[in-house]
């Protein structure tokens, strides 16, 4: 474990806590894409198949349970909770995310580390996470002004993978066997997708103005 | 190398 990876995991946890805060404090999920939440639940469920077979550390197991539990709770809340689901922007959240799932699964069948059930689903989860934010970014562009908590949620979600890239660079130079090219390339694509959001987020922070994404 | 070493990240 290095400082970049720990900071990355804490930033990821922060994004989830901010999202939970927004939903429970405001009893509203306006501006949040249910499709992105569903994709993230699928990412964690397919990435952590080794949850009960490989024990790495208490930290690793606890974080996996937190990520799986929180993502399922958010999807449940947005679909079933009486008050919250009324504020869901269903008519704006129309990204065809099933195509993303199909494309990532096909890619995982072609590019993976080993042709085993666990490795193919692991590669699938890595590719899916890279594009999972797309429905959310499209929804932000369509819904005009973005409330602070939603903006912070997306910012922390993008920042965590950028910290992971620093972690991979650090591990590349400090560990001899280190090679995570699937995760690295996918992580670069994932972080690049946030580039324009980071730009507008920085502008809104600098001008102390409301976050506005151009339509 | 065991999978535990290869996949130790979240």
Contacts between the chains, C-beta under 8 A, distances in Angstrom:
chain1	res1	chain2	res2	distance
A	5	B	9	6.6
A	9	B	10	5.9
A	12	B	10	7.5
A	50	B	3	7.1
A	50	B	7	6.8
A	54	B	3	6.2
A	54	B	4	5.0
A	54	B	7	7.4
A	55	B	4	7.9
A	56	B	4	5.8
A	56	B	8	5.3
A	60	B	8	7.1
A	60	B	10	6.9
A	63	B	10	5.5
A	64	B	10	6.7
A	67	B	10	7.0
A	113	B	6	7.6
A	118	B	3	7.5
A	122	B	7	6.7
A	164	B	9	7.6
A	167	B	9	7.7
A	177	B	1	6.2
A	177	B	5	7.6
A	180	B	9	7.8
A	183	B	9	7.4
